[in-house]
Amino acid sequence: MKVKFLGAAISVTGSCHLITTDKVKFLLDCGLFQGNEALEELNYQDLGFKPSEIDFMILSHAHVDHCGRIPLLIKQGFKGKIYCTGATAEIADIMLQDSGNIHEMDAIWKNKRSRRSGRPQVKPLYTQVEAAACARYFNSISYGELIEISPGVTVKLNDAGHILGAAIIELWINEGEKVTKIVYSGDIGDKNQLMLNEPTLIKEADYLIMETTYGDRAHETHAQSSRRFMDIIFKTINRGGTIVVPSFALGRTQELIRDLELFYESHEKHRKSLDKVMVYIDSPLATDATEIFRTNSQYFNEKTRDCISRGDEFLNFRNLKFTRSIDQSKQLNHNLSPKIIISSSGMADAGRVQHHLKHNLWKSKNSIVFVGYQAEGTLGRSIIRGDKFVRLLRERVSVHAEIYSLEGFSAHADKDYLLEWLSGFQDPPKKIFLVHGDEGAKKSFANTVKNILGYNCTVVEEVSEYDFDDEEKVCIDDVRNRVDTKSQLIKIKDNLEDMHDDLDALLHNENLVIDETFPQDKIEDISNLTQDLEKTCLKLKSIITD
């Protein structure tokens, strides 16, 4: 039996793991790569297997970095079933259709530019119609249900506490007289969550595939982040500013709604101030996801279910408004009153939130609040690391708003709870594979596990395959080198675009006009620098076209 790590190996995104036994081939997740252009280019490359040879797939949850390449899988010949929880099936349907729509819009925009420059036209990765066709492949399994989904393969899904319907997957695989147990963590949630149960502790496994998104750091609790969020809100509205929250449409947005809902209910002394502040959920996808949350109360913790059964207001309050249309979204940036805008995407690399950032990033009275993981290469990562200027909707925008990152809202467990979850195994697995983390996070967590629990972990650092019987790596791919090379080229391209913007600004500078009184020494300096720049451009052109 072999496992091949095809995604979430060199980065957090693109989760996809191929299991090959003596009888079947199946996938654990098939997600989109997200981040910089080099990573996203991997979505257009070969999947690393023949989809027609895959017997079935098990989906841990409905975030697009875990399910986003399912339409490609089906387009290229997959005809099997996709097993997941009922909530995951519902949410994946709307997530994939939204993703298909984004790919179509991206293709339209790229083709407009291509027509002007004479470059060939591109096709979307997949369309909304192709995404919608995936729904018939989903087969629902309840938490705790033990099912033989294929001869010799038995599965049980356990509550991962990550998002609605997310699962930790237990697999028992029978080869001859031997039964091997594999556990795939999917994404692990944190303790003491607002609406969801804590992740299920697993007692035993022969082999464990485990996420390490926050494997290198601990973050504050949800309660601490919630208090900070309310402080930021009052501080910002008191100076007449707007709070923009880039938020994942699924899970994070609903948690923020619930957090605000409970605060509004329990803080009567702030009622007068709060009544003046509208909260806008500017995401059709988040609106649809919220409806799915309201109709799937069986996945919530006991406290939340009790509130719902009493008939209490759930994911709704007087100041909350959902905006669907583009016109409604545009109006938010013409409305100068203090407000809270919660909009996707959570990493600010696509969607309506980019327009809100374009209108609000440069104003010092505003606040931008990040409430989740920001992958390398995304706009969100650029902003939280302190970049003073960012490229946004083909413009260079200065950053003057106050920037906050509240990791306590994350749906991912931090280093401390990942370690606590791993400690739940009664005996150490034969092998622990660490995936779904930046290189530093995986290596740091491996060291932590070794020092505290005494377990050895295999840090998956490239697309690679391991033989479970020999417990050795049998092949690797050079995808890391391909991504690194493309990342460097993209950085060079971005620098050239910034230079182009600066030169364009200079050409339109009101001081640079045809004027006989312009100082002669300055003219000579500008002339010399212009000649140097012209020579540099010729050298660049020669290198690129050679």
C-alpha positions in Angstrom: 0.0 0.0 0.0 1.3 3.5 -1.0 0.4 7.1 -0.3 1.3 9.9 -2.7 1.1 13.4 -1.4 0.0 15.5 -4.4 -1.0 18.7 -2.6 -0.6 20.5 0.8 2.9 19.2 0.5 4.9 22.4 -0.3 2.2 24.8 1.0 -1.0 24.9 3.1 -3.3 24.7 0.1 -4.2 22.1 -2.6 -4.9 19.1 -0.3 -4.8 15.9 -2.3 -3.5 12.5 -1.2 -3.7 9.3 -3.3 -3.9 6.0 -1.5 -3.1 2.9 -3.7 -3.9 -0.6 -2.3 -3.8 -4.0 -4.0 -7.5 -3.6 -4.9 -8.3 0.1 -5.2 -7.0 3.7 -5.8 -8.8 6.5 -3.9 -8.3 10.1 -2.9 -8.4 12.0 0.4 -9.5 15.5 -0.8 -8.8 17.2 -4.1 -8.4 20.9 -3.3 -7.3 24.1 -5.1 -3.9 25.6 -4.8 -4.2 29.2 -3.5 -1.7 31.9 -3.0 0.7 33.5 -5.4 0.4 33.0 -9.2 3.0 30.3 -9.2 1.0 28.2 -6.8 -2.3 28.8 -8.6 -0.6 27.7 -11.8 -0.4 24.2 -10.3 -4.2 24.0 -10.7 -3.7 23.9 -14.5 -1.0 21.2 -14.4 -1.4 17.4 -14.6 -3.2 16.0 -11.5 -0.5 13.4 -11.0 -2.8 10.4 -11.7 -5.5 9.3 -14.2 -8.9 10.4 -12.8 -10.6 7.5 -14.6 -8.5 5.0 -12.5 -9.7 6.5 -9.1 -12.3 4.3 -7.6 -13.7 6.8 -5.0 -12.9 9.9 -3.0 -13.3 10.8 0.7 -13.7 14.5 1.3 -12.8 15.9 4.7 -14.6 19.2 4.4 -15.9 21.8 2.0 -13.2 24.5 2.0 -12.0 25.0 -1.6 -8.4 24.2 -0.7 -9.8 20.7 0.0 -12.6 20.3 -2.6 -11.9 22.9 -5.3 -10.4 20.6 -8.0 -13.3 18.1 -7.9 -14.8 19.6 -11.1 -11.5 19.0 -12.8 -11.4 15.5 -11.5 -14.8 14.8 -13.0 -14.1 16.6 -16.3 -11.1 14.4 -16.7 -12.8 11.1 -16.2 -13.6 10.3 -12.6 -16.8 8.4 -12.2 -16.8 7.2 -8.6 -18.5 8.3 -5.5 -17.4 11.1 -3.2 -18.0 10.3 0.5 -18.5 13.1 3.1 -20.9 14.3 5.7 -24.3 15.7 4.6 -23.4 19.3 5.6 -20.1 19.0 3.6 -22.1 17.9 0.5 -24.5 20.8 0.8 -21.7 23.4 1.3 -19.4 21.9 -1.3 -22.1 22.4 -3.9 -22.3 26.2 -3.4 -18.6 26.6 -2.8 -17.7 24.9 -6.1 -20.3 26.8 -8.1 -18.9 30.1 -6.6 -15.4 28.9 -7.5 -16.6 28.1 -11.1 -18.0 31.6 -11.4 -14.8 33.2 -10.2 -12.8 31.1 -12.8 -15.1 32.3 -15.5 -14.8 35.9 -14.5 -11.0 35.6 -14.3 -10.9 34.1 -17.8 -13.1 37.0 -19.2 -10.7 39.6 -17.6 -7.6 37.8 -18.9 -9.0 37.5 -22.4 -9.8 41.2 -22.6 -6.1 41.9 -21.9 -5.0 39.2 -24.2 -7.0 40.6 -27.1 -5.3 44.0 -26.7 -1.8 42.4 -26.7 -2.4 39.8 -29.4 -1.9 36.8 -27.0 -4.0 33.6 -27.2 -7.3 33.3 -25.4 -7.6 31.2 -22.2 -10.4 29.0 -20.9 -11.6 28.9 -17.3 -10.3 26.1 -15.1 -13.9 25.0 -14.9 -17.3 26.7 -15.2 -20.2 27.2 -12.8 -22.3 24.7 -14.8 -19.5 22.1 -14.6 -19.2 22.7 -10.8 -23.0 22.3 -10.4 -22.8 18.9 -12.1 -20.6 17.6 -9.3 -23.5 17.4 -6.8 -24.7 14.0 -8.0 -21.3 12.4 -7.1 -21.7 13.2 -3.3 -22.7 10.4 -0.9 -23.5 11.4 2.7 -22.2 9.6 5.8 -23.1 10.6 9.4 -20.5 11.1 12.1 -19.6 7.8 13.8 -21.1 5.6 11.1 -18.9 2.6 10.2 -19.3 1.8 6.5 -17.5 -0.5 4.1 -17.4 1.8 1.0 -15.4 -0.7 -1.1 -14.4 -4.3 -0.7 -11.6 -4.2 2.0 -12.0 -0.5 2.8 -14.1 0.6 5.8 -14.4 4.3 6.8 -15.7 6.3 9.8 -16.0 10.1 9.9 -15.5 11.9 13.1 -16.3 15.5 14.1 -13.2 17.6 13.3 -14.6 20.8 15.0 -13.2 22.8 12.1 -16.2 24.0 10.1 -19.8 22.7 9.8 -19.6 19.0 8.7 -15.8 18.8 8.7 -14.4 15.3 9.4 -11.4 13.5 10.8 -11.3 10.3 8.6 -10.5 6.8 10.0 -9.8 4.1 7.4 -9.4 0.3 7.9 -7.8 -1.3 4.8 -7.7 -5.0 4.4 -5.0 -6.5 2.2 -4.8 -10.3 2.4 -4.6 -11.2 6.0 -3.4 -7.8 7.1 -5.6 -4.8 8.3 -4.0 -1.4 8.3 -5.5 1.6 9.9 -4.9 5.1 8.4 -6.1 8.3 10.1 -6.4 11.5 8.1 -6.9 14.5 10.3 -8.2 16.8 7.6 -8.2 20.3 9.3 -8.4 20.2 13.1 -10.5 22.8 14.9 -9.7 24.3 18.3 -11.1 23.9 21.8 -13.9 25.9 23.4 -15.6 26.9 20.2 -18.6 29.2 20.0 -20.9 26.9 18.0 -19.1 23.7 17.1 -18.0 20.6 19.2 -14.4 20.0 20.0 -12.5 17.7 17.7 -12.8 14.0 18.2 -9.8 12.4 19.9 -8.6 9.3 18.0 -7.1 6.4 20.1 -5.1 4.4 17.5 -3.7 4.4 14.0 -0.9 2.6 12.1 -0.4 5.7 9.9 -1.4 9.3 10.6 -1.6 12.1 8.0 -1.9 15.3 10.0 -2.3 19.0 9.3 0.1 21.6 10.7 -1.3 25.0 9.6 -0.3 26.6 13.0 2.3 24.0 13.9 4.8 26.7 14.8 2.8 29.0 17.1 0.1 29.3 19.7 -2.6 31.9 19.3 -4.9 33.7 21.7 -8.2 32.2 22.6 -11.5 32.9 20.9 -12.7 34.9 23.9 -9.5 37.1 23.8 -9.9 37.7 20.1 -13.6 38.5 20.6 -12.9 41.1 23.2 -10.2 42.7 21.0 -12.6 42.7 18.1 -15.2 44.7 20.1 -12.5 47.1 21.2 -11.4 47.7 17.6 -15.1 48.3 16.6 -15.7 50.9 19.3 -12.3 52.6 18.7 -12.9 52.8 14.9 -16.5 54.0 15.0 -15.7 56.6 17.6 -13.3 58.3 15.1 -15.9 57.9 12.3 -14.2 55.0 10.5 -15.2 51.8 8.8 -14.1 48.3 9.8 -13.4 45.9 6.9 -13.1 42.2 7.7 -11.8 39.9 5.0 -13.5 36.7 6.0 -14.0 33.2 4.7 -17.6 32.8 3.5 -17.9 29.5 5.2 -17.5 29.1 8.9 -15.6 32.3 9.8 -18.4 34.7 8.7 -21.0 32.7 10.6 -18.9 32.7 13.7 -18.4 36.5 13.5 -22.2 36.9 13.1 -22.8 34.8 16.1 -20.2 36.6 18.1 -21.7 40.0 17.3 -25.2 38.7 17.9 -24.3 37.5 21.4 -22.5 40.7 22.2 -25.4 42.9 21.1 -27.8 40.8 23.3 -25.7 40.9 26.4 -24.3 44.5 26.4 -27.3 46.7 27.0 -25.1 49.6 28.1 -23.6 49.8 24.6 -27.0 49.6 22.9 -27.1 53.3 21.9 -23.7 53.1 20.3 -24.3 49.8 18.6 -27.7 50.8 17.2 -25.8 53.3 15.0 -23.5 50.7 13.5 -24.7 48.5 10.6 -23.1 45.2 10.0 -23.0 44.2 6.3 -22.3 40.7 5.1 -21.3 41.5 1.5 -21.0 38.0 0.0 -23.7 36.0 -1.8 -21.8 32.9 -0.9 -21.7 33.7 2.8 -25.4 34.4 2.6 -26.1 31.0 1.2 -23.7 29.3 3.6 -25.5 31.0 6.6 -28.8 29.5 5.4 -27.1 26.0 5.4 -25.9 26.7 9.0 -29.4 27.5 10.1 -30.8 24.2 8.8 -28.1 21.9 10.1 -28.3 22.5 13.9 -27.4 18.8 14.5 -23.8 19.7 13.9 -23.6 22.3 16.7 -22.5 22.0 20.3 -25.1 21.4 23.0 -25.2 25.1 24.1 -26.0 26.3 20.6 -28.6 23.6 20.0 -30.3 24.6 23.2 -30.5 28.2 22.1 -32.0 27.2 18.8 -34.5 24.9 20.4 -35.7 27.7 22.6 -36.5 29.7 19.5 -33.8 32.3 20.2 -32.6 34.4 17.3 -29.8 32.6 15.5 -27.3 34.2 13.1 -29.5 37.3 12.9 -29.9 40.6 14.7 -31.4 44.0 14.0 -28.3 45.7 12.6 -27.3 42.9 10.4 -27.9 43.2 6.6 -27.0 40.7 3.9 -26.1 42.3 0.5 -26.4 40.2 -2.7 -26.3 42.5 -5.7 -23.3 44.3 -7.1 -25.1 47.6 -6.8 -25.7 47.1 -3.1 -22.0 46.2 -2.6 -20.9 49.4 -4.5 -23.2 51.5 -2.3 -21.3 50.5 0.8 -18.3 52.4 -0.3 -20.4 55.6 -1.0 -21.9 55.3 2.5 -19.6 57.4 4.7 -21.2 56.4 8.0 -19.2 54.2 10.4 -20.0 50.5 9.7 -18.7 47.0 9.7 -18.2 45.2 6.3 -17.6 41.5 6.4 -16.7 40.2 3.0 -14.9 37.4 1.2 -12.4 36.2 0.4 -10.7 35.6 3.7 -7.2 36.0 2.3 -8.3 39.1 0.3 -7.0 37.6 -3.0 -10.3 37.7 -4.8 -14.0 38.8 -4.5 -15.8 41.9 -3.3 -13.5 42.5 -0.3 -10.8 43.8 -2.8 -13.1 46.7 -3.7 -13.7 47.5 -0.1 -10.0 47.4 0.6 -9.3 49.6 -2.3 -11.7 52.3 -0.9 -10.6 51.9 2.7 -7.0 50.8 3.0 -5.6 54.3 2.4 -7.7 56.1 5.1 -6.1 56.2 8.5 -9.5 56.4 10.4 -10.4 52.9 9.1 -9.5 49.4 10.5 -8.8 46.2 8.5 -9.3 43.1 10.6 -8.0 39.7 9.5 -9.6 36.7 11.2 -7.9 33.7 9.6 -4.8 32.2 8.1 -3.1 34.2 5.3 -1.2 32.1 2.8 2.1 33.2 1.4 1.6 35.2 -1.8 -1.8 36.5 -0.9 -2.8 40.1 -0.6 -3.8 39.4 3.1 -0.3 38.2 3.9 1.2 41.3 2.2 -1.0 43.6 4.3 -0.4 41.9 7.7 3.4 41.8 7.3 3.3 45.6 7.0 3.8 46.4 3.4 3.2 50.1 2.9 1.9 49.8 -0.6 0.0 46.9 -2.2 -1.2 46.1 -5.7 -5.0 45.9 -5.7 -7.3 45.7 -8.7 -4.4 46.8 -11.0 -3.7 49.8 -8.8 -1.0 50.7 -6.3 -2.7 51.5 -3.0 -1.0 52.9 0.1 -1.8 51.3 3.5 -2.7 53.8 6.2 -5.6 52.1 7.9 -4.9 50.3 11.2 -4.2 46.6 10.5 -5.2 43.8 13.0 -4.8 40.0 12.9 -7.1 38.1 15.4 -5.9 34.5 15.2 -8.3 33.4 18.0 -11.0 33.4 15.4 -9.2 30.8 13.3 -10.9 27.5 12.6 -7.5 25.8 12.9 -6.0 24.4 16.1 -2.8 26.1 17.2 0.4 24.3 18.1 -0.6 23.6 21.7 -3.9 22.0 20.7 -2.4 20.1 17.8 0.0 18.6 20.3 -2.9 17.8 22.7 -4.9 16.2 20.0 -1.9 14.0 19.0 -1.4 13.1 22.6 -4.8 11.4 22.5 -3.4 8.4 20.7 -2.9 5.5 23.2 0.2 4.4 21.3 2.2 6.3 18.8 1.4 5.6 15.1 4.1 3.8 13.2 4.5 6.8 11.0 3.2 10.4 11.2 3.2 12.4 8.0 3.0 16.2 8.5 1.2 18.1 5.7 -0.9 21.3 5.2 1.6 23.8 6.6 4.4 26.1 5.6 7.8 24.5 5.7 8.7 26.3 8.9 5.4 25.3 10.6 5.8 21.6 9.7 9.5 21.4 10.8 8.8 23.3 14.0 5.9 21.0 15.0 8.0 17.9 14.2 10.6 19.1 16.6 7.9 19.9 19.3 6.5 16.4 18.9 9.9 14.8 19.2 10.9 16.8 22.3 7.6 16.4 24.2 6.1 13.2 23.0 9.2 11.4 21.7 7.5 10.6 18.4 9.3 10.9 15.1 7.4 12.7 12.3 8.0 12.7 8.5 7.8 16.3 7.2 6.3 16.1 3.7 8.2 18.8 1.7 7.5 17.9 -1.9 5.1 15.9 -4.0 6.2 12.5 -3.0 5.1 8.9 -2.6 5.7 6.5 0.4 5.4 2.7 0.6 3.5 2.0 3.9 5.1 -1.5 4.1 8.7 -0.4 3.7 7.9 3.1 5.2 10.3 4.6 2.7 10.0 7.4 0.1 9.7 5.8 -3.3 9.5 8.8 -5.6 9.5 12.6 -5.6 8.6 15.4 -8.0 10.5 18.7 -8.6 7.3 20.8 -8.1 9.0 23.0 -5.5 11.7 24.1 -7.9 9.1 24.8 -10.5 7.1 26.9 -8.1 10.2 28.7 -6.7 11.3 29.6 -10.3 7.9 31.0 -11.2 7.6 32.9 -8.0 10.9 34.7 -8.7 9.7 35.6 -12.2 6.4 36.8 -10.9 8.2 39.0 -8.3 10.3 40.5 -11.1 7.2 41.2 -13.1 5.5 42.9 -10.1 8.6 45.1 -9.6 8.5 46.1 -13.3 4.8 46.9 -13.0 5.5 49.1 -9.9 8.2 50.9 -11.8 5.8 51.4 -14.7 3.3 52.9 -12.3 6.0 55.2 -10.8 7.1 56.4 -14.3 3.5 57.0 -15.3 3.1 59.1 -12.2 6.2 61.1 -13.0 5.1 61.7 -16.6 1.9 63.3 -15.2 3.6 65.2 -12.5 2.5 68.8 -12.6 6.1 70.0 -12.0 7.5 68.1 -15.0 6.1 70.4 -17.7 7.6 72.1 -20.8 8.9 75.2 -19.2 11.8 77.4 -20.2 12.5 78.3 -16.6 13.2 74.6 -15.6 16.7 74.5 -14.1 19.3 73.4 -16.6 21.2 71.2 -14.0 18.1 69.2 -13.3 17.4 68.8 -17.0 20.9 67.3 -17.4 20.4 64.9 -14.4 17.1 63.7 -15.7 18.5 63.3 -19.2 21.4 61.2 -17.9 19.2 59.0 -15.8 16.7 58.6 -18.7 19.6 57.4 -20.9 20.7 54.9 -18.2 17.1 53.6 -17.9 16.9 53.2 -21.7 20.1 51.1 -21.7 18.8 49.0 -18.8 15.5 48.4 -20.6 17.4 47.3 -23.7 19.5 44.8 -21.7 16.3 43.5 -20.0 14.6 43.0 -23.3 17.7 41.2 -24.7 17.8 38.8 -21.7 14.1 38.0 -21.8 13.8 37.5 -25.5 17.1 35.6 -25.9 
